[in-house]
């Protein structure tokens, strides 16, 4: 009995896998460079500053001397969720409906500020080295403990940082190559409700009028009668891990005004390990005896370990840059994301008698298309603009989860670079991002009273409306 109740709650650690996958795909942070953001990330072949380390490391060959860029990007999301029939597992118990807030417009933070840093140094006519430190993936959501979505998710906070040392080799005046390695750290904190009532009812249904062994004469019927009066348990997960990968780049310089680029980033496999802490202090007694309550509450302050493997997607891009006049330049980048490698997510638990948790993703590969332009007003000021369209990896409503309310999106960006002198300049960028309205109809097929899997068995049905603003500011210095 005790072990099974813990199993019902520790299921939430499995959401770490979902979280990691969310970060890896629909929750790609979206801006690793303020100068790139100004063109809606169309400028991968421009190689204007050290942030080319992320977009195409071969572009380091275009940079002279030693250059540094430090940027910050503020994300201002605006999203609302409206429920349309979410409910807990259909246990057959009268009174086990899912109450809670069905409309939530405050589950996203008012703002999140994320930094990035890039440094390049030209060793000689052929070799240039660099270092990039940036945030590739991130998410922060808080639906609250009274939300109708609580059995799927109450809150999540996911962070990552990538350390990316790189080197470029200039073969001749036309051809350059780049290579980088990545050390990527991920951290996840997650909380969700534990559907104790459904688990207790299901356990009671298995025994009916018979006494349940070890519970001092408590019968299955007594548990079923008490189930509607039980409150939710709570589980909080903290997990982290490191992963490693690489990136490649090639830049072809047709002449001083025209460049073509190819770039590739490998997937990064990260093993996340952590602990789940659960609390049954709010579970009511109803008709249960103190002995049964003691068994339930004995789960408080215990921990359970679990692990899962997260693969962030590989990507490949092709880019173009062209100076049309002394003042006007155009550029474009097309990027392919290899999300289809992400199918089922399986979380394995270290405690005995707990089946694994499986989340069906079945994501699809996706594409990002970006088109941008620069306009040089004078020697000090250059203006930027760009548009982009990003496909979501989520294939349909049945595979969209409230931890990943992602959908296709459209970018409109404006930017500028202002030079104070030959050594110092600043970049500014503003982006407005429209998300296609997204429906959720996700079903967790695990019976919370079963023994072969771990899960709440909830159904989440609703819709999201989202848009986002991003404001970036960066300082550049040439030594």
C-alpha positions as CSV (number, residue, x, y, z in Angstrom):
1,X,0.0,0.0,0.0
2,X,2.7,2.5,1.1
3,X,4.9,1.7,-1.9
4,X,2.0,2.1,-4.3
5,X,1.0,5.4,-2.9
6,X,4.5,6.7,-3.3
7,X,4.5,5.3,-6.9
8,X,1.4,7.4,-7.6
9,X,3.3,10.5,-6.6
10,X,6.7,9.9,-7.9
11,X,5.3,9.7,-11.4
12,X,5.9,13.4,-11.6
13,X,9.6,12.9,-11.9
14,X,8.8,11.6,-15.4
15,X,7.8,15.1,-16.4
16,X,11.5,16.0,-16.2
17,X,11.9,14.1,-19.5
18,X,9.0,15.9,-21.0
19,X,10.5,19.2,-19.7
20,X,13.9,18.4,-21.3
21,X,12.3,17.5,-24.6
22,X,10.2,20.7,-24.4
23,X,13.3,22.6,-24.0
24,X,15.0,20.9,-26.8
25,X,12.3,21.6,-29.3
26,X,9.3,24.0,-29.1
27,X,11.1,25.7,-26.2
28,X,14.3,26.5,-28.1
29,X,15.0,29.9,-26.5
30,X,14.9,31.6,-29.8
31,X,17.6,34.2,-29.5
32,X,21.3,33.5,-28.9
33,X,22.5,36.9,-30.4
34,X,21.0,40.4,-30.3
35,X,22.5,41.2,-33.7
36,X,20.9,38.1,-35.2
37,X,17.6,38.8,-33.5
38,X,17.4,42.1,-35.4
39,X,17.2,40.2,-38.7
40,X,14.9,37.4,-37.3
41,X,18.0,35.2,-37.3
42,X,18.5,35.4,-41.1
43,X,22.1,36.6,-40.9
44,X,24.0,33.3,-40.4
45,X,26.2,34.1,-43.4
46,X,26.9,37.7,-42.4
47,X,29.5,36.9,-39.8
48,X,29.3,40.4,-38.4
49,X,30.5,39.6,-34.8
50,X,31.6,36.7,-32.5
51,X,28.0,35.4,-32.2
52,X,28.7,33.7,-35.5
53,X,30.1,30.9,-33.2
54,X,26.5,29.8,-32.7
55,X,25.2,30.2,-36.2
56,X,28.2,29.2,-38.3
57,X,31.7,28.9,-36.7
58,X,33.4,29.2,-40.1
59,X,32.4,32.9,-39.9
60,X,35.1,33.5,-37.3
61,X,37.5,33.7,-40.3
62,X,35.8,37.1,-41.2
63,X,36.6,38.7,-37.8
64,X,39.8,40.7,-37.2
65,X,41.8,41.1,-34.0
66,X,40.1,40.3,-30.7
67,X,36.4,40.9,-30.4
68,X,33.9,40.6,-27.5
69,X,30.1,40.7,-27.3
70,X,28.0,40.6,-24.2
71,X,24.2,40.7,-24.7
72,X,21.0,40.3,-22.7
73,X,17.5,39.4,-24.1
74,X,14.3,40.1,-22.2
75,X,11.4,37.8,-23.1
76,X,7.9,39.3,-22.5
77,X,5.3,36.5,-23.0
78,X,1.5,36.9,-23.1
79,X,-0.4,33.6,-23.1
80,X,-3.8,32.4,-21.9
81,X,-5.2,29.0,-21.3
82,X,-8.9,28.1,-21.5
83,X,-10.0,24.6,-20.4
84,X,-12.6,22.6,-22.3
85,X,-13.1,19.5,-20.2
86,X,-10.0,18.3,-18.5
87,X,-10.6,15.5,-16.0
88,X,-8.9,13.0,-13.8
89,X,-8.8,9.3,-14.6
90,X,-12.3,7.7,-15.0
91,X,-12.3,5.6,-11.9
92,X,-16.1,5.3,-11.6
93,X,-16.1,7.0,-8.2
94,X,-19.0,9.5,-7.7
95,X,-17.6,12.9,-6.6
96,X,-14.2,12.5,-8.2
97,X,-14.6,15.2,-10.7
98,X,-11.7,17.7,-11.4
99,X,-12.4,21.1,-9.9
100,X,-10.2,24.1,-10.3
101,X,-9.5,27.2,-12.4
102,X,-10.5,26.5,-16.0
103,X,-9.1,29.8,-17.4
104,X,-5.6,30.9,-16.6
105,X,-3.9,34.0,-18.1
106,X,-1.1,34.3,-15.6
107,X,0.8,31.0,-15.9
108,X,3.7,32.7,-17.8
109,X,6.1,35.1,-16.1
110,X,5.8,38.8,-16.9
111,X,9.4,38.8,-18.1
112,X,12.6,36.6,-18.2
113,X,16.0,38.1,-18.9
114,X,18.7,35.8,-20.4
115,X,22.4,36.7,-21.1
116,X,24.9,35.6,-23.7
117,X,28.6,36.1,-24.2
118,X,30.9,35.6,-27.2
119,X,34.7,36.1,-27.7
120,X,36.9,35.7,-30.8
121,X,40.6,36.1,-31.3
122,X,42.4,35.9,-34.7
123,X,45.6,33.9,-34.2
124,X,47.0,34.4,-37.7
125,X,45.9,34.7,-41.4
126,X,44.4,31.2,-41.2
127,X,43.2,30.4,-37.7
128,X,40.7,32.2,-35.5
129,X,39.4,30.8,-32.1
130,X,36.4,31.8,-30.1
131,X,34.1,31.0,-27.2
132,X,30.4,31.2,-26.9
133,X,28.3,31.0,-23.7
134,X,24.5,31.1,-24.4
135,X,21.2,29.7,-23.3
136,X,19.8,27.3,-26.0
137,X,16.6,26.2,-24.3
138,X,14.4,27.5,-21.5
139,X,10.9,27.5,-20.1
140,X,9.1,28.9,-17.0
141,X,5.4,28.1,-16.4
142,X,3.2,28.2,-13.3
143,X,-0.5,27.2,-13.6
144,X,-1.0,27.0,-9.8
145,X,-2.0,24.3,-7.4
146,X,-5.8,25.0,-8.0
147,X,-5.6,24.8,-11.8
148,X,-7.7,22.2,-13.6
149,X,-4.4,21.2,-15.2
150,X,-2.7,20.3,-11.9
151,X,-2.6,16.5,-12.5
152,X,-0.6,17.2,-15.7
153,X,1.4,20.1,-14.5
154,X,1.4,22.8,-11.8
155,X,4.7,24.6,-12.4
156,X,8.0,24.0,-14.3
157,X,11.2,25.9,-14.4
158,X,13.8,24.7,-16.9
159,X,17.2,26.2,-17.6
160,X,20.2,25.4,-19.7
161,X,23.6,26.8,-20.6
162,X,25.9,25.8,-23.4
163,X,29.7,26.4,-23.4
164,X,30.9,26.3,-27.0
165,X,34.6,26.8,-27.7
166,X,35.3,27.0,-31.5
167,X,37.9,27.4,-34.1
168,X,37.9,28.4,-37.8
169,X,40.4,27.6,-40.6
170,X,40.6,29.8,-43.7
171,X,41.7,27.6,-46.6
172,X,42.0,30.4,-49.1
173,X,40.2,33.6,-50.0
174,X,37.0,31.8,-50.8
175,X,36.7,28.8,-48.4
176,X,36.6,28.7,-44.6
177,X,35.7,25.9,-42.2
178,X,34.7,25.9,-38.6
179,X,34.4,23.5,-35.7
180,X,33.2,23.7,-32.2
181,X,32.4,21.5,-29.2
182,X,29.6,22.0,-26.7
183,X,29.3,21.2,-23.0
184,X,25.6,21.7,-22.2
185,X,24.1,21.8,-18.7
186,X,20.4,21.3,-18.0
187,X,18.4,21.9,-14.8
188,X,14.7,21.2,-14.2
189,X,12.4,22.0,-11.3
190,X,8.8,20.7,-11.6
191,X,5.7,20.3,-9.5
192,X,2.4,18.7,-10.0
193,X,-0.5,17.3,-8.0
194,X,-0.8,13.6,-7.0
195,X,-4.3,12.1,-7.6
196,X,-4.6,10.3,-4.3
197,X,-8.4,9.9,-4.5
198,X,-8.3,8.0,-7.7
199,X,-5.5,5.8,-6.6
200,X,-7.2,4.9,-3.3
201,X,-10.5,4.2,-5.1
202,X,-8.8,1.9,-7.6
203,X,-7.0,0.1,-4.9
204,X,-10.3,-0.4,-3.0
205,X,-12.0,-1.6,-6.2
206,X,-9.5,-4.4,-6.5
207,X,-10.4,-5.8,-3.0
208,X,-14.1,-4.9,-2.8
209,X,-15.6,-6.3,0.5
210,X,-12.4,-8.1,1.3
211,X,-9.9,-6.8,3.9
212,X,-6.7,-5.3,2.5
213,X,-3.7,-7.1,3.9
214,X,-1.7,-5.0,6.3
215,X,-4.3,-2.4,7.0
216,X,-5.9,-3.7,10.1
217,X,-9.2,-4.8,8.7
218,X,-9.8,-1.9,6.3
219,X,-11.7,-3.2,3.3
220,X,-11.7,-2.2,-0.3
221,X,-15.2,-0.8,0.0
222,X,-14.1,1.5,2.9
223,X,-11.4,2.9,0.7
224,X,-13.8,3.5,-2.2
225,X,-16.2,5.3,0.1
226,X,-13.5,7.5,1.5
227,X,-11.8,8.4,-1.9
228,X,-14.0,11.4,-2.8
229,X,-13.1,13.1,0.5
230,X,-9.3,12.9,-0.1
231,X,-7.3,15.9,-1.2
232,X,-4.3,16.0,-3.5
233,X,-0.8,15.2,-2.7
234,X,2.1,17.3,-4.1
235,X,5.3,16.3,-5.7
236,X,8.3,18.5,-6.5
237,X,11.1,17.3,-8.7
238,X,14.6,18.7,-9.1
239,X,16.9,17.1,-11.7
240,X,20.0,18.1,-13.7
241,X,22.7,16.7,-16.0
242,X,25.4,17.4,-18.6
243,X,25.6,16.5,-22.2
244,X,28.2,17.0,-25.0
245,X,28.1,17.6,-28.7
246,X,29.7,19.5,-31.6
247,X,29.0,21.9,-34.4
248,X,30.4,22.4,-37.9
249,X,30.4,25.2,-40.4
250,X,31.5,26.1,-43.9
251,X,31.5,29.5,-45.5
252,X,32.0,30.2,-49.2
253,X,33.0,33.8,-50.0
254,X,32.2,34.4,-53.7
255,X,33.6,38.0,-53.5
256,X,33.7,40.8,-50.9
257,X,30.0,41.3,-51.1
258,X,28.5,37.7,-51.3
259,X,28.7,34.8,-48.9
260,X,27.1,31.4,-48.7
261,X,27.1,29.3,-45.5
262,X,26.3,25.7,-44.4
263,X,26.2,24.8,-40.7
264,X,25.4,21.7,-38.6
265,X,24.8,21.1,-34.9
266,X,24.8,17.6,-33.5
267,X,22.2,16.4,-31.0
268,X,23.2,16.4,-27.4
269,X,22.3,13.5,-25.2
270,X,21.9,14.3,-21.6
271,X,21.1,11.9,-18.7
272,X,19.0,13.8,-16.2
273,X,19.0,12.4,-12.6
274,X,17.3,13.8,-9.6
275,X,15.0,13.4,-6.7
276,X,11.2,13.6,-6.2
277,X,10.0,14.9,-2.8
278,X,6.3,14.3,-2.0
279,X,3.9,15.5,0.6
280,X,0.5,14.1,1.7
281,X,-0.1,16.6,4.5
282,X,-3.2,18.0,2.8
283,X,-4.8,14.5,2.2
284,X,-8.0,14.4,4.2
285,X,-9.1,11.5,6.4
286,X,-12.7,11.0,5.5
287,X,-13.7,7.5,6.7
288,X,-10.2,6.2,6.8
289,X,-8.8,5.1,10.1
290,X,-5.7,6.7,11.6
291,X,-3.7,3.6,10.7
292,X,-4.4,4.1,7.0
293,X,-3.8,7.9,7.2
294,X,-0.5,7.0,8.9
295,X,0.5,4.9,5.9
296,X,-0.4,7.6,3.5
297,X,1.4,10.4,5.4
298,X,4.5,8.2,5.9
299,X,5.3,9.2,2.4
300,X,6.0,12.7,3.4
301,X,9.7,13.9,3.3
302,X,10.9,10.7,1.6
303,X,12.7,10.8,-1.7
304,X,12.9,8.6,-4.8
305,X,15.5,8.6,-7.5
306,X,14.8,8.3,-11.2
307,X,16.6,8.9,-14.5
308,X,15.8,9.5,-18.1
309,X,17.8,10.4,-21.3
310,X,17.1,13.6,-23.1
311,X,18.2,14.2,-26.7
312,X,18.2,17.8,-27.9
313,X,17.7,17.9,-31.7
314,X,20.4,18.0,-34.4
315,X,20.0,20.9,-36.9
316,X,21.4,21.9,-40.3
317,X,21.1,25.3,-42.0
318,X,21.9,26.9,-45.3
319,X,22.4,30.7,-45.5
320,X,23.1,33.5,-47.9
321,X,24.3,37.1,-47.6
322,X,24.6,39.8,-50.3
323,X,25.6,43.5,-50.3
324,X,23.2,45.0,-52.9
325,X,24.7,48.5,-52.6
326,X,27.1,50.3,-50.2
327,X,24.1,50.8,-47.9
328,X,21.7,47.9,-48.4
329,X,22.4,44.2,-47.7
330,X,20.0,41.2,-47.9
331,X,20.3,37.8,-46.3
332,X,18.4,34.6,-45.6
333,X,18.7,31.4,-43.6
334,X,16.8,28.1,-43.8
335,X,17.2,25.7,-40.8
336,X,16.1,22.0,-40.5
337,X,15.5,20.6,-37.0
338,X,15.7,16.8,-36.5
339,X,12.8,16.4,-34.0
340,X,11.6,13.1,-35.4
341,X,14.2,11.2,-33.3
342,X,12.0,12.0,-30.3
343,X,9.3,9.4,-30.0
344,X,8.3,7.9,-26.6
345,X,10.0,9.2,-23.5
346,X,10.5,6.5,-20.9
347,X,11.4,7.3,-17.3
348,X,12.8,4.5,-15.1
349,X,12.5,4.6,-11.3
350,X,14.9,3.2,-8.8
351,X,12.3,2.2,-6.1
352,X,10.9,-1.3,-6.3
353,X,7.3,-2.0,-7.5
354,X,7.1,1.2,-9.6
355,X,6.5,0.8,-13.3
356,X,8.1,3.2,-15.8
357,X,6.4,6.4,-17.0
358,X,5.9,6.7,-20.8
359,X,5.0,9.9,-22.5
360,X,4.1,9.7,-26.2
361,X,5.6,12.5,-28.3
362,X,6.0,11.3,-31.9
363,X,7.4,14.7,-32.9
364,X,8.1,15.6,-36.5
365,X,11.0,17.3,-38.2
366,X,10.5,21.0,-38.6
367,X,11.8,24.0,-40.6
368,X,12.6,27.6,-39.9
369,X,12.7,30.1,-42.7
370,X,14.1,33.6,-42.2
371,X,14.7,36.6,-44.5
372,X,16.4,39.8,-43.4
373,X,18.1,43.1,-44.5
374,X,20.6,45.7,-43.2
375,X,20.5,49.4,-44.1
376,X,23.6,51.5,-43.4
377,X,22.4,55.0,-42.6
378,X,25.9,56.4,-42.1
379,X,29.2,55.3,-40.7
380,X,27.9,55.1,-37.2
381,X,24.3,53.7,-37.6
382,X,23.0,50.6,-39.3
383,X,19.4,49.4,-39.2
384,X,18.2,45.8,-39.4
385,X,14.9,44.1,-40.0
386,X,13.7,40.5,-40.7
387,X,10.8,38.1,-40.8
388,X,10.8,34.4,-40.0
389,X,8.4,31.5,-39.9
390,X,9.0,28.6,-37.5
391,X,7.2,25.3,-37.6
392,X,6.3,23.5,-34.4
393,X,7.5,19.9,-33.9
394,X,4.2,18.9,-32.2
395,X,2.3,16.9,-34.8
396,X,-1.3,17.3,-33.5
397,X,-3.5,18.2,-30.5
398,X,-3.4,14.8,-29.0
399,X,0.4,15.0,-28.6
400,X,0.5,18.6,-27.2
401,X,1.0,18.8,-23.5
402,X,0.5,21.8,-21.2
403,X,4.2,21.7,-20.4
404,X,4.8,22.3,-24.2
405,X,1.9,24.5,-25.5
406,X,3.8,25.1,-28.7
407,X,2.6,25.9,-32.2
408,X,3.8,27.4,-35.4
409,X,5.0,31.0,-35.1
410,X,5.8,34.1,-37.1
411,X,8.5,36.6,-36.3
412,X,8.8,40.3,-37.1
413,X,12.1,41.9,-36.0
414,X,13.7,45.3,-36.0
415,X,17.2,46.1,-34.9
416,X,20.1,48.5,-35.0
417,X,23.9,48.7,-34.5
418,X,25.4,52.0,-33.4
419,X,29.2,52.6,-33.3
420,X,30.5,55.0,-30.7
421,X,34.0,54.7,-32.2
422,X,36.3,52.1,-33.9
423,X,36.3,49.9,-30.8
424,X,32.9,50.2,-29.2
425,X,29.3,49.6,-30.5
426,X,25.9,48.5,-29.2
427,X,23.2,46.3,-30.8
428,X,19.5,46.7,-30.2
429,X,16.7,44.3,-31.3
430,X,13.0,44.1,-30.9
431,X,10.8,41.1,-32.0
432,X,7.1,40.5,-32.0
433,X,6.2,36.8,-32.3
434,X,2.7,35.5,-33.1
435,X,1.8,31.9,-32.2
436,X,-0.9,30.0,-34.0
437,X,-3.8,29.2,-31.6
438,X,-3.1,25.8,-30.1
439,X,-5.5,23.1,-28.8
440,X,-4.6,20.4,-26.3
441,X,-6.2,17.0,-26.0
442,X,-3.6,15.0,-24.2
443,X,-4.5,11.7,-22.5
444,X,-2.2,10.0,-20.0
445,X,-3.1,6.3,-20.5
446,X,-1.7,5.0,-17.2
447,X,-4.2,3.8,-14.7
448,X,-3.0,5.3,-11.3
449,X,-4.3,2.2,-9.5
450,X,-2.3,-0.2,-11.7
451,X,1.1,-1.7,-11.1
452,X,2.7,-1.8,-14.6
453,X,3.1,1.9,-15.1
454,X,3.3,5.2,-13.1
455,X,0.9,8.0,-13.9
456,X,-2.2,10.0,-12.9
457,X,-4.2,8.9,-15.9
458,X,-5.6,12.4,-16.5
459,X,-7.0,13.9,-19.7
460,X,-6.1,17.5,-20.4
461,X,-8.3,19.4,-22.9
462,X,-8.1,23.1,-23.6
463,X,-6.7,25.8,-25.9
464,X,-3.8,28.4,-25.8
465,X,-3.5,31.9,-27.3
466,X,0.0,33.2,-27.2
467,X,2.1,36.1,-28.4
468,X,5.5,37.2,-27.3
469,X,7.9,40.2,-27.4
470,X,11.7,40.0,-27.1
471,X,14.0,43.0,-26.5
472,X,17.7,42.6,-26.8
473,X,20.7,44.8,-26.0
474,X,24.4,44.0,-26.6
475,X,27.7,45.7,-26.1
476,X,30.5,45.0,-28.5
477,X,34.2,45.8,-28.0
478,X,37.2,45.3,-30.3
479,X,40.6,45.1,-28.6
